[in-house]
């Protein structure tokens, strides 16, 4: 639980400065759980094959198609 408290403070601080952030890390370490716990509404994961292929084939189109905060 210490990990979530430490990282959640960092993510909340980053969100106070930036409209978008990137949470990266190894698989199965809690990135999605962290984002969902903090209530990040526009969380996108590239584990979804459709998201991954769309982002790979047309990165600009993928970004512009996302719901804006």
mmCIF file of the N, C-alpha and C atoms, coordinates in Angstrom:
data_MODEL
# 
_entry.id   MODEL 
# 
loop_
_atom_site.group_PDB 
_atom_site.id 
_atom_site.type_symbol 
_atom_site.label_atom_id 
_atom_site.label_alt_id 
_atom_site.label_comp_id 
_atom_site.label_asym_id 
_atom_site.label_entity_id 
_atom_site.label_seq_id 
_atom_site.pdbx_PDB_ins_code 
_atom_site.Cartn_x 
_atom_site.Cartn_y 
_atom_site.Cartn_z 
_atom_site.occupancy 
_atom_site.B_iso_or_equiv 
_atom_site.pdbx_formal_charge 
_atom_site.auth_seq_id 
_atom_site.auth_comp_id 
_atom_site.auth_asym_id 
_atom_site.auth_atom_id 
_atom_site.pdbx_PDB_model_num 
ATOM 1   N N  . UNK A 1 1  ? 0.813   -1.190 0.000   1.00 0.00 ? 1  UNK A N  1 
ATOM 2   C CA . UNK A 1 1  ? 0.000   0.000  0.000   1.00 0.00 ? 1  UNK A CA 1 
ATOM 3   C C  . UNK A 1 1  ? 0.861   1.259  0.000   1.00 0.00 ? 1  UNK A C  1 
ATOM 4   N N  . UNK A 1 2  ? 2.070   1.176  0.505   1.00 0.00 ? 2  UNK A N  1 
ATOM 5   C CA . UNK A 1 2  ? 2.978   2.323  0.510   1.00 0.00 ? 2  UNK A CA 1 
ATOM 6   C C  . UNK A 1 2  ? 3.200   2.839  -0.905  1.00 0.00 ? 2  UNK A C  1 
ATOM 7   N N  . UNK A 1 3  ? 3.335   1.927  -1.875  1.00 0.00 ? 3  UNK A N  1 
ATOM 8   C CA . UNK A 1 3  ? 3.557   2.312  -3.272  1.00 0.00 ? 3  UNK A CA 1 
ATOM 9   C C  . UNK A 1 3  ? 2.441   3.229  -3.760  1.00 0.00 ? 3  UNK A C  1 
ATOM 10  N N  . UNK A 1 4  ? 1.193   2.859  -3.501  1.00 0.00 ? 4  UNK A N  1 
ATOM 11  C CA . UNK A 1 4  ? 0.062   3.648  -3.985  1.00 0.00 ? 4  UNK A CA 1 
ATOM 12  C C  . UNK A 1 4  ? 0.042   5.033  -3.356  1.00 0.00 ? 4  UNK A C  1 
ATOM 13  N N  . UNK A 1 5  ? 0.338   5.123  -2.068  1.00 0.00 ? 5  UNK A N  1 
ATOM 14  C CA . UNK A 1 5  ? 0.342   6.434  -1.412  1.00 0.00 ? 5  UNK A CA 1 
ATOM 15  C C  . UNK A 1 5  ? 1.433   7.321  -1.994  1.00 0.00 ? 5  UNK A C  1 
ATOM 16  N N  . UNK A 1 6  ? 2.608   6.777  -2.198  1.00 0.00 ? 6  UNK A N  1 
ATOM 17  C CA . UNK A 1 6  ? 3.722   7.556  -2.741  1.00 0.00 ? 6  UNK A CA 1 
ATOM 18  C C  . UNK A 1 6  ? 3.430   7.991  -4.177  1.00 0.00 ? 6  UNK A C  1 
ATOM 19  N N  . UNK A 1 7  ? 3.021   7.058  -5.000  1.00 0.00 ? 7  UNK A N  1 
ATOM 20  C CA . UNK A 1 7  ? 2.770   7.372  -6.405  1.00 0.00 ? 7  UNK A CA 1 
ATOM 21  C C  . UNK A 1 7  ? 1.537   8.238  -6.587  1.00 0.00 ? 7  UNK A C  1 
ATOM 22  N N  . UNK A 1 8  ? 0.517   8.047  -5.789  1.00 0.00 ? 8  UNK A N  1 
ATOM 23  C CA . UNK A 1 8  ? -0.692  8.852  -5.956  1.00 0.00 ? 8  UNK A CA 1 
ATOM 24  C C  . UNK A 1 8  ? -0.395  10.322 -5.687  1.00 0.00 ? 8  UNK A C  1 
ATOM 25  N N  . UNK A 1 9  ? 0.464   10.607 -4.727  1.00 0.00 ? 9  UNK A N  1 
ATOM 26  C CA . UNK A 1 9  ? 0.842   12.000 -4.466  1.00 0.00 ? 9  UNK A CA 1 
ATOM 27  C C  . UNK A 1 9  ? 1.573   12.581 -5.678  1.00 0.00 ? 9  UNK A C  1 
ATOM 28  N N  . UNK A 1 10 ? 2.456   11.814 -6.275  1.00 0.00 ? 10 UNK A N  1 
ATOM 29  C CA . UNK A 1 10 ? 3.202   12.283 -7.441  1.00 0.00 ? 10 UNK A CA 1 
ATOM 30  C C  . UNK A 1 10 ? 2.273   12.522 -8.634  1.00 0.00 ? 10 UNK A C  1 
ATOM 31  N N  . UNK A 1 11 ? 1.346   11.603 -8.854  1.00 0.00 ? 11 UNK A N  1 
ATOM 32  C CA . UNK A 1 11 ? 0.411   11.734 -9.974  1.00 0.00 ? 11 UNK A CA 1 
ATOM 33  C C  . UNK A 1 11 ? -0.501  12.935 -9.754  1.00 0.00 ? 11 UNK A C  1 
ATOM 34  N N  . UNK A 1 12 ? -1.035  13.093 -8.556  1.00 0.00 ? 12 UNK A N  1 
ATOM 35  C CA . UNK A 1 12 ? -1.902  14.235 -8.265  1.00 0.00 ? 12 UNK A CA 1 
ATOM 36  C C  . UNK A 1 12 ? -1.150  15.553 -8.452  1.00 0.00 ? 12 UNK A C  1 
ATOM 37  N N  . UNK A 1 13 ? 0.104   15.606 -8.028  1.00 0.00 ? 13 UNK A N  1 
ATOM 38  C CA . UNK A 1 13 ? 0.901   16.818 -8.205  1.00 0.00 ? 13 UNK A CA 1 
ATOM 39  C C  . UNK A 1 13 ? 1.121   17.094 -9.695  1.00 0.00 ? 13 UNK A C  1 
ATOM 40  N N  . UNK A 1 14 ? 1.449   16.058 -10.463 1.00 0.00 ? 14 UNK A N  1 
ATOM 41  C CA . UNK A 1 14 ? 1.659   16.229 -11.907 1.00 0.00 ? 14 UNK A CA 1 
ATOM 42  C C  . UNK A 1 14 ? 0.380   16.722 -12.579 1.00 0.00 ? 14 UNK A C  1 
ATOM 43  N N  . UNK A 1 15 ? -0.769  16.182 -12.164 1.00 0.00 ? 15 UNK A N  1 
ATOM 44  C CA . UNK A 1 15 ? -2.043  16.599 -12.757 1.00 0.00 ? 15 UNK A CA 1 
ATOM 45  C C  . UNK A 1 15 ? -2.407  18.041 -12.404 1.00 0.00 ? 15 UNK A C  1 
ATOM 46  N N  . UNK A 1 16 ? -1.853  18.557 -11.326 1.00 0.00 ? 16 UNK A N  1 
ATOM 47  C CA . UNK A 1 16 ? -2.126  19.951 -10.982 1.00 0.00 ? 16 UNK A CA 1 
ATOM 48  C C  . UNK A 1 16 ? -1.356  20.909 -11.894 1.00 0.00 ? 16 UNK A C  1 
ATOM 49  N N  . UNK A 1 17 ? -0.310  20.405 -12.558 1.00 0.00 ? 17 UNK A N  1 
ATOM 50  C CA . UNK A 1 17 ? 0.488   21.227 -13.465 1.00 0.00 ? 17 UNK A CA 1 
ATOM 51  C C  . UNK A 1 17 ? 0.193   20.951 -14.935 1.00 0.00 ? 17 UNK A C  1 
ATOM 52  N N  . UNK A 1 18 ? -0.143  19.711 -15.266 1.00 0.00 ? 18 UNK A N  1 
ATOM 53  C CA . UNK A 1 18 ? -0.290  19.294 -16.657 1.00 0.00 ? 18 UNK A CA 1 
ATOM 54  C C  . UNK A 1 18 ? -1.678  18.711 -16.905 1.00 0.00 ? 18 UNK A C  1 
ATOM 55  N N  . UNK A 1 19 ? -2.262  18.962 -18.095 1.00 0.00 ? 19 UNK A N  1 
ATOM 56  C CA . UNK A 1 19 ? -3.581  18.411 -18.394 1.00 0.00 ? 19 UNK A CA 1 
ATOM 57  C C  . UNK A 1 19 ? -3.543  16.923 -18.733 1.00 0.00 ? 19 UNK A C  1 
ATOM 58  N N  . UNK A 1 20 ? -2.356  16.410 -19.073 1.00 0.00 ? 20 UNK A N  1 
ATOM 59  C CA . UNK A 1 20 ? -2.218  14.995 -19.416 1.00 0.00 ? 20 UNK A CA 1 
ATOM 60  C C  . UNK A 1 20 ? -0.905  14.477 -18.847 1.00 0.00 ? 20 UNK A C  1 
ATOM 61  N N  . UNK A 1 21 ? -0.912  13.235 -18.424 1.00 0.00 ? 21 UNK A N  1 
ATOM 62  C CA . UNK A 1 21 ? 0.305   12.597 -17.926 1.00 0.00 ? 21 UNK A CA 1 
ATOM 63  C C  . UNK A 1 21 ? 0.411   11.200 -18.514 1.00 0.00 ? 21 UNK A C  1 
ATOM 64  N N  . UNK A 1 22 ? 1.597   10.645 -18.456 1.00 0.00 ? 22 UNK A N  1 
ATOM 65  C CA . UNK A 1 22 ? 1.850   9.284  -18.922 1.00 0.00 ? 22 UNK A CA 1 
ATOM 66  C C  . UNK A 1 22 ? 2.307   8.459  -17.730 1.00 0.00 ? 22 UNK A C  1 
ATOM 67  N N  . UNK A 1 23 ? 1.617   7.376  -17.481 1.00 0.00 ? 23 UNK A N  1 
ATOM 68  C CA . UNK A 1 23 ? 2.009   6.450  -16.411 1.00 0.00 ? 23 UNK A CA 1 
ATOM 69  C C  . UNK A 1 23 ? 2.588   5.223  -17.099 1.00 0.00 ? 23 UNK A C  1 
ATOM 70  N N  . UNK A 1 24 ? 3.871   4.983  -16.922 1.00 0.00 ? 24 UNK A N  1 
ATOM 71  C CA . UNK A 1 24 ? 4.511   3.844  -17.557 1.00 0.00 ? 24 UNK A CA 1 
ATOM 72  C C  . UNK A 1 24 ? 5.093   2.903  -16.515 1.00 0.00 ? 24 UNK A C  1 
ATOM 73  N N  . UNK A 1 25 ? 5.362   1.701  -16.940 1.00 0.00 ? 25 UNK A N  1 
ATOM 74  C CA . UNK A 1 25 ? 5.983   0.729  -16.048 1.00 0.00 ? 25 UNK A CA 1 
ATOM 75  C C  . UNK A 1 25 ? 5.787   -0.666 -16.590 1.00 0.00 ? 25 UNK A C  1 
ATOM 76  N N  . UNK A 1 26 ? 6.374   -1.605 -15.914 1.00 0.00 ? 26 UNK A N  1 
ATOM 77  C CA . UNK A 1 26 ? 6.267   -3.011 -16.303 1.00 0.00 ? 26 UNK A CA 1 
ATOM 78  C C  . UNK A 1 26 ? 4.816   -3.472 -16.202 1.00 0.00 ? 26 UNK A C  1 
ATOM 79  N N  . UNK A 1 27 ? 4.537   -4.576 -16.846 1.00 0.00 ? 27 UNK A N  1 
ATOM 80  C CA . UNK A 1 27 ? 3.192   -5.138 -16.783 1.00 0.00 ? 27 UNK A CA 1 
ATOM 81  C C  . UNK A 1 27 ? 2.867   -5.601 -15.369 1.00 0.00 ? 27 UNK A C  1 
ATOM 82  N N  . UNK A 1 28 ? 1.597   -5.458 -15.025 1.00 0.00 ? 28 UNK A N  1 
ATOM 83  C CA . UNK A 1 28 ? 1.064   -5.998 -13.779 1.00 0.00 ? 28 UNK A CA 1 
ATOM 84  C C  . UNK A 1 28 ? 1.659   -5.363 -12.513 1.00 0.00 ? 28 UNK A C  1 
ATOM 85  N N  . UNK A 1 29 ? 1.977   -4.053 -12.569 1.00 0.00 ? 29 UNK A N  1 
ATOM 86  C CA . UNK A 1 29 ? 2.525   -3.405 -11.375 1.00 0.00 ? 29 UNK A CA 1 
ATOM 87  C C  . UNK A 1 29 ? 1.558   -2.416 -10.731 1.00 0.00 ? 29 UNK A C  1 
ATOM 88  N N  . UNK A 1 30 ? 0.373   -2.225 -11.339 1.00 0.00 ? 30 UNK A N  1 
ATOM 89  C CA . UNK A 1 30 ? -0.640  -1.382 -10.716 1.00 0.00 ? 30 UNK A CA 1 
ATOM 90  C C  . UNK A 1 30 ? -0.888  -0.048 -11.381 1.00 0.00 ? 30 UNK A C  1 
ATOM 91  N N  . UNK A 1 31 ? -0.476  0.138  -12.614 1.00 0.00 ? 31 UNK A N  1 
ATOM 92  C CA . UNK A 1 31 ? -0.695  1.417  -13.310 1.00 0.00 ? 31 UNK A CA 1 
ATOM 93  C C  . UNK A 1 31 ? -2.180  1.701  -13.482 1.00 0.00 ? 31 UNK A C  1 
ATOM 94  N N  . UNK A 1 32 ? -2.921  0.730  -13.965 1.00 0.00 ? 32 UNK A N  1 
ATOM 95  C CA . UNK A 1 32 ? -4.364  0.913  -14.165 1.00 0.00 ? 32 UNK A CA 1 
ATOM 96  C C  . UNK A 1 32 ? -5.068  1.111  -12.837 1.00 0.00 ? 32 UNK A C  1 
ATOM 97  N N  . UNK A 1 33 ? -4.703  0.336  -11.852 1.00 0.00 ? 33 UNK A N  1 
ATOM 98  C CA . UNK A 1 33 ? -5.310  0.460  -10.527 1.00 0.00 ? 33 UNK A CA 1 
ATOM 99  C C  . UNK A 1 33 ? -5.056  1.842  -9.943  1.00 0.00 ? 33 UNK A C  1 
ATOM 100 N N  . UNK A 1 34 ? -3.840  2.342  -10.100 1.00 0.00 ? 34 UNK A N  1 
ATOM 101 C CA . UNK A 1 34 ? -3.504  3.675  -9.612  1.00 0.00 ? 34 UNK A CA 1 
ATOM 102 C C  . UNK A 1 34 ? -4.370  4.726  -10.289 1.00 0.00 ? 34 UNK A C  1 
ATOM 103 N N  . UNK A 1 35 ? -4.471  4.677  -11.598 1.00 0.00 ? 35 UNK A N  1 
ATOM 104 C CA . UNK A 1 35 ? -5.270  5.659  -12.339 1.00 0.00 ? 35 UNK A CA 1 
ATOM 105 C C  . UNK A 1 35 ? -6.742  5.581  -11.940 1.00 0.00 ? 35 UNK A C  1 
ATOM 106 N N  . UNK A 1 36 ? -7.275  4.390  -11.839 1.00 0.00 ? 36 UNK A N  1 
ATOM 107 C CA . UNK A 1 36 ? -8.687  4.219  -11.480 1.00 0.00 ? 36 UNK A CA 1 
ATOM 108 C C  . UNK A 1 36 ? -8.949  4.666  -10.044 1.00 0.00 ? 36 UNK A C  1 
ATOM 109 N N  . UNK A 1 37 ? -8.004  4.377  -9.140  1.00 0.00 ? 37 UNK A N  1 
ATOM 110 C CA . UNK A 1 37 ? -8.146  4.775  -7.742  1.00 0.00 ? 37 UNK A CA 1 
ATOM 111 C C  . UNK A 1 37 ? -8.205  6.287  -7.607  1.00 0.00 ? 37 UNK A C  1 
ATOM 112 N N  . UNK A 1 38 ? -7.432  6.985  -8.446  1.00 0.00 ? 38 UNK A N  1 
ATOM 113 C CA . UNK A 1 38 ? -7.411  8.448  -8.408  1.00 0.00 ? 38 UNK A CA 1 
ATOM 114 C C  . UNK A 1 38 ? -8.567  9.060  -9.190  1.00 0.00 ? 38 UNK A C  1 
ATOM 115 N N  . UNK A 1 39 ? -9.353  8.239  -9.853  1.00 0.00 ? 39 UNK A N  1 
ATOM 116 C CA . UNK A 1 39 ? -10.514 8.736  -10.583 1.00 0.00 ? 39 UNK A CA 1 
ATOM 117 C C  . UNK A 1 39 ? -10.166 9.439  -11.873 1.00 0.00 ? 39 UNK A C  1 
ATOM 118 N N  . UNK A 1 40 ? -9.072  9.046  -12.495 1.00 0.00 ? 40 UNK A N  1 
ATOM 119 C CA . UNK A 1 40 ? -8.689  9.643  -13.771 1.00 0.00 ? 40 UNK A CA 1 
ATOM 120 C C  . UNK A 1 40 ? -9.672  9.150  -14.824 1.00 0.00 ? 40 UNK A C  1 
ATOM 121 N N  . UNK A 1 41 ? -10.449 10.077 -15.370 1.00 0.00 ? 41 UNK A N  1 
ATOM 122 C CA . UNK A 1 41 ? -11.555 9.719  -16.263 1.00 0.00 ? 41 UNK A CA 1 
ATOM 123 C C  . UNK A 1 41 ? -11.099 9.295  -17.653 1.00 0.00 ? 41 UNK A C  1 
ATOM 124 N N  . UNK A 1 42 ? -10.081 9.911  -18.183 1.00 0.00 ? 42 UNK A N  1 
ATOM 125 C CA . UNK A 1 42 ? -9.658  9.645  -19.560 1.00 0.00 ? 42 UNK A CA 1 
ATOM 126 C C  . UNK A 1 42 ? -8.476  8.690  -19.611 1.00 0.00 ? 42 UNK A C  1 
ATOM 127 N N  . UNK A 1 43 ? -8.504  7.650  -18.812 1.00 0.00 ? 43 UNK A N  1 
ATOM 128 C CA . UNK A 1 43 ? -7.402  6.700  -18.775 1.00 0.00 ? 43 UNK A CA 1 
ATOM 129 C C  . UNK A 1 43 ? -7.490  5.769  -19.986 1.00 0.00 ? 43 UNK A C  1 
ATOM 130 N N  . UNK A 1 44 ? -6.413  5.716  -20.763 1.00 0.00 ? 44 UNK A N  1 
ATOM 131 C CA . UNK A 1 44 ? -6.344  4.845  -21.939 1.00 0.00 ? 44 UNK A CA 1 
ATOM 132 C C  . UNK A 1 44 ? -5.200  3.866  -21.734 1.00 0.00 ? 44 UNK A C  1 
ATOM 133 N N  . UNK A 1 45 ? -5.455  2.596  -21.989 1.00 0.00 ? 45 UNK A N  1 
ATOM 134 C CA . UNK A 1 45 ? -4.395  1.602  -21.921 1.00 0.00 ? 45 UNK A CA 1 
ATOM 135 C C  . UNK A 1 45 ? -4.172  1.017  -23.306 1.00 0.00 ? 45 UNK A C  1 
ATOM 136 N N  . UNK A 1 46 ? -2.916  0.860  -23.658 1.00 0.00 ? 46 UNK A N  1 
ATOM 137 C CA . UNK A 1 46 ? -2.601  0.269  -24.959 1.00 0.00 ? 46 UNK A CA 1 
ATOM 138 C C  . UNK A 1 46 ? -2.591  -1.260 -24.896 1.00 0.00 ? 46 UNK A C  1 
ATOM 139 N N  . UNK A 1 47 ? -3.022  -1.826 -23.759 1.00 0.00 ? 47 UNK A N  1 
ATOM 140 C CA . UNK A 1 47 ? -3.238  -3.273 -23.693 1.00 0.00 ? 47 UNK A CA 1 
ATOM 141 C C  . UNK A 1 47 ? -4.426  -3.659 -24.559 1.00 0.00 ? 47 UNK A C  1 
ATOM 142 N N  . UNK A 1 48 ? -5.339  -2.716 -24.768 1.00 0.00 ? 48 UNK A N  1 
ATOM 143 C CA . UNK A 1 48 ? -6.468  -2.926 -25.663 1.00 0.00 ? 48 UNK A CA 1 
ATOM 144 C C  . UNK A 1 48 ? -5.910  -2.942 -27.086 1.00 0.00 ? 48 UNK A C  1 
ATOM 145 N N  . UNK A 1 49 ? -6.058  -4.044 -27.790 1.00 0.00 ? 49 UNK A N  1 
ATOM 146 C CA . UNK A 1 49 ? -5.460  -4.214 -29.118 1.00 0.00 ? 49 UNK A CA 1 
ATOM 147 C C  . UNK A 1 49 ? -5.931  -3.147 -30.099 1.00 0.00 ? 49 UNK A C  1 
ATOM 148 N N  . UNK A 1 50 ? -7.200  -2.776 -30.053 1.00 0.00 ? 50 UNK A N  1 
ATOM 149 C CA . UNK A 1 50 ? -7.700  -1.735 -30.956 1.00 0.00 ? 50 UNK A CA 1 
ATOM 150 C C  . UNK A 1 50 ? -7.019  -0.392 -30.693 1.00 0.00 ? 50 UNK A C  1 
ATOM 151 N N  . UNK A 1 51 ? -6.863  -0.038 -29.413 1.00 0.00 ? 51 UNK A N  1 
ATOM 152 C CA . UNK A 1 51 ? -6.164  1.210  -29.074 1.00 0.00 ? 51 UNK A CA 1 
ATOM 153 C C  . UNK A 1 51 ? -4.713  1.145  -29.558 1.00 0.00 ? 51 UNK A C  1 
ATOM 154 N N  . UNK A 1 52 ? -4.071  0.025  -29.310 1.00 0.00 ? 52 UNK A N  1 
ATOM 155 C CA . UNK A 1 52 ? -2.667  -0.129 -29.692 1.00 0.00 ? 52 UNK A CA 1 
ATOM 156 C C  . UNK A 1 52 ? -2.482  0.014  -31.203 1.00 0.00 ? 52 UNK A C  1 
ATOM 157 N N  . UNK A 1 53 ? -3.306  -0.682 -31.975 1.00 0.00 ? 53 UNK A N  1 
ATOM 158 C CA . UNK A 1 53 ? -3.180  -0.620 -33.434 1.00 0.00 ? 53 UNK A CA 1 
ATOM 159 C C  . UNK A 1 53 ? -3.501  0.774  -33.964 1.00 0.00 ? 53 UNK A C  1 
ATOM 160 N N  . UNK A 1 54 ? -4.514  1.399  -33.408 1.00 0.00 ? 54 UNK A N  1 
ATOM 161 C CA . UNK A 1 54 ? -4.865  2.748  -33.830 1.00 0.00 ? 54 UNK A CA 1 
ATOM 162 C C  . UNK A 1 54 ? -3.734  3.726  -33.528 1.00 0.00 ? 54 UNK A C  1 
ATOM 163 N N  . UNK A 1 55 ? -3.172  3.636  -32.339 1.00 0.00 ? 55 UNK A N  1 
ATOM 164 C CA . UNK A 1 55 ? -2.074  4.523  -31.955 1.00 0.00 ? 55 UNK A CA 1 
ATOM 165 C C  . UNK A 1 55 ? -0.820  4.247  -32.783 1.00 0.00 ? 55 UNK A C  1 
ATOM 166 N N  . UNK A 1 56 ? -0.577  2.994  -33.114 1.00 0.00 ? 56 UNK A N  1 
ATOM 167 C CA . UNK A 1 56 ? 0.605   2.636  -33.909 1.00 0.00 ? 56 UNK A CA 1 
ATOM 168 C C  . UNK A 1 56 ? 0.471   3.092  -35.356 1.00 0.00 ? 56 UNK A C  1 
ATOM 169 N N  . UNK A 1 57 ? -0.708  2.912  -35.926 1.00 0.00 ? 57 UNK A N  1 
ATOM 170 C CA . UNK A 1 57 ? -0.912  3.225  -37.340 1.00 0.00 ? 57 UNK A CA 1 
ATOM 171 C C  . UNK A 1 57 ? -1.102  4.710  -37.619 1.00 0.00 ? 57 UNK A C  1 
ATOM 172 N N  . UNK A 1 58 ? -1.729  5.423  -36.691 1.00 0.00 ? 58 UNK A N  1 
ATOM 173 C CA . UNK A 1 58 ? -2.002  6.849  -36.898 1.00 0.00 ? 58 UNK A CA 1 
ATOM 174 C C  . UNK A 1 58 ? -1.950  7.571  -35.552 1.00 0.00 ? 58 UNK A C  1 
ATOM 175 N N  . UNK A 1 59 ? -0.750  7.834  -35.035 1.00 0.00 ? 59 UNK A N  1 
ATOM 176 C CA . UNK A 1 59 ? -0.634  8.441  -33.699 1.00 0.00 ? 59 UNK A CA 1 
ATOM 177 C C  . UNK A 1 59 ? -1.362  9.777  -33.563 1.00 0.00 ? 59 UNK A C  1 
ATOM 178 N N  . UNK A 1 60 ? -1.249  10.630 -34.558 1.00 0.00 ? 60 UNK A N  1 
ATOM 179 C CA . UNK A 1 60 ? -1.902  11.938 -34.473 1.00 0.00 ? 60 UNK A CA 1 
ATOM 180 C C  . UNK A 1 60 ? -3.419  11.778 -34.500 1.00 0.00 ? 60 UNK A C  1 
ATOM 181 N N  . UNK A 1 61 ? -3.908  10.930 -35.378 1.00 0.00 ? 61 UNK A N  1 
ATOM 182 C CA . UNK A 1 61 ? -5.339  10.662 -35.432 1.00 0.00 ? 61 UNK A CA 1 
ATOM 183 C C  . UNK A 1 61 ? -5.850  10.058 -34.137 1.00 0.00 ? 61 UNK A C  1 
ATOM 184 N N  . UNK A 1 62 ? -5.071  9.173  -33.544 1.00 0.00 ? 62 UNK A N  1 
ATOM 185 C CA . UNK A 1 62 ? -5.454  8.550  -32.280 1.00 0.00 ? 62 UNK A CA 1 
ATOM 186 C C  . UNK A 1 62 ? -5.595  9.603  -31.189 1.00 0.00 ? 62 UNK A C  1 
ATOM 187 N N  . UNK A 1 63 ? -4.614  10.469 -31.066 1.00 0.00 ? 63 UNK A N  1 
ATOM 188 C CA . UNK A 1 63 ? -4.639  11.512 -30.034 1.00 0.00 ? 63 UNK A CA 1 
ATOM 189 C C  . UNK A 1 63 ? -5.802  12.476 -30.262 1.00 0.00 ? 63 UNK A C  1 
ATOM 190 N N  . UNK A 1 64 ? -6.013  12.892 -31.507 1.00 0.00 ? 64 UNK A N  1 
ATOM 191 C CA . UNK A 1 64 ? -7.092  13.843 -31.759 1.00 0.00 ? 64 UNK A CA 1 
ATOM 192 C C  . UNK A 1 64 ? -8.476  13.230 -31.570 1.00 0.00 ? 64 UNK A C  1 
ATOM 193 N N  . UNK A 1 65 ? -8.573  11.896 -31.667 1.00 0.00 ? 65 UNK A N  1 
ATOM 194 C CA . UNK A 1 65 ? -9.871  11.252 -31.483 1.00 0.00 ? 65 UNK A CA 1 
ATOM 195 C C  . UNK A 1 65 ? -10.252 11.053 -30.011 1.00 0.00 ? 65 UNK A C  1 
ATOM 196 N N  . UNK A 1 66 ? -9.308  11.244 -29.105 1.00 0.00 ? 66 UNK A N  1 
ATOM 197 C CA . UNK A 1 66 ? -9.593  11.045 -27.683 1.00 0.00 ? 66 UNK A CA 1 
ATOM 198 C C  . UNK A 1 66 ? -10.495 12.135 -27.138 1.00 0.00 ? 66 UNK A C  1 
ATOM 199 N N  . UNK A 1 67 ? -11.316 11.759 -26.174 1.00 0.00 ? 67 UNK A N  1 
ATOM 200 C CA . UNK A 1 67 ? -12.179 12.715 -25.488 1.00 0.00 ? 67 UNK A CA 1 
ATOM 201 C C  . UNK A 1 67 ? -11.290 13.687 -24.706 1.00 0.00 ? 67 UNK A C  1 
ATOM 202 N N  . UNK A 1 68 ? -11.523 14.962 -24.879 1.00 0.00 ? 68 UNK A N  1 
ATOM 203 C CA . UNK A 1 68 ? -10.707 15.977 -24.214 1.00 0.00 ? 68 UNK A CA 1 
ATOM 204 C C  . UNK A 1 68 ? -11.229 16.240 -22.813 1.00 0.00 ? 68 UNK A C  1 
ATOM 205 N N  . UNK A 1 69 ? -10.315 16.532 -21.881 1.00 0.00 ? 69 UNK A N  1 
ATOM 206 C CA . UNK A 1 69 ? -10.752 16.820 -20.495 1.00 0.00 ? 69 UNK A CA 1 
ATOM 207 C C  . UNK A 1 69 ? -11.489 18.145 -20.414 1.00 0.00 ? 69 UNK A C  1 
# 
